[in-house]
Amino acid sequence: MSDTTLIVLDDEFFMREAISLARAAECLGEVPVGAVVVKDGQIVGRGFNSPIGEHDPTAHAEIAALRDAARNLGNYRLPGCELFVTLEPCAMCAGAILHSRIQRVVYGARDAKTGVHGSVVDLFAVDRLNHHTAIEGGILAAECGSMLSAFFAERRRKARA
């Protein structure tokens, strides 16, 4: 097995962990987005969307996972860490990712309305920023996207009923 194959398998493994957290969010009536922070092959932070339940517009999966990792590692900076998230980050989350010095972001589905890795804008490509994060999208995108699509379809169905 090549190194590239191992990286893809690891990416899928950690994305499945994020998907599991997204399902937990969905069970609580939240938009199903989950995230994990990984350092040296170990999950050091977990989070899922909870802005509705927490009454907090900043309670996105990425923010929760970054906070958890920072507490667990005892540092607000997370060098050498990777973030796996089921949905392309928004501007708020991209800012937190950059400030925390995450080395790499891997996401599942694109977000045509608020995604900032090229869907709306590409904040990660701004040269003037003092930190740059490697970013890769599309890992288990169909699974991540279908979970979100089904959630919003059900929400619309209930609103019509």
Secondary structure, DSSP 8 states (H G I E B T S, - for coil): --HHHHHHHHHHHHHHHHHHHHHHHHHTTS---EEEEEETTEEEEEEE--HHHHT-TT--HHHHHHHHHHHHHT-S--TTEEEEEEE---HHHHHHHHHHT-SEEEEEE--TTT-TBTTS-BGGG-TTSS---EEE--TTHHHHHHHHHHHHHHHHHHHH-
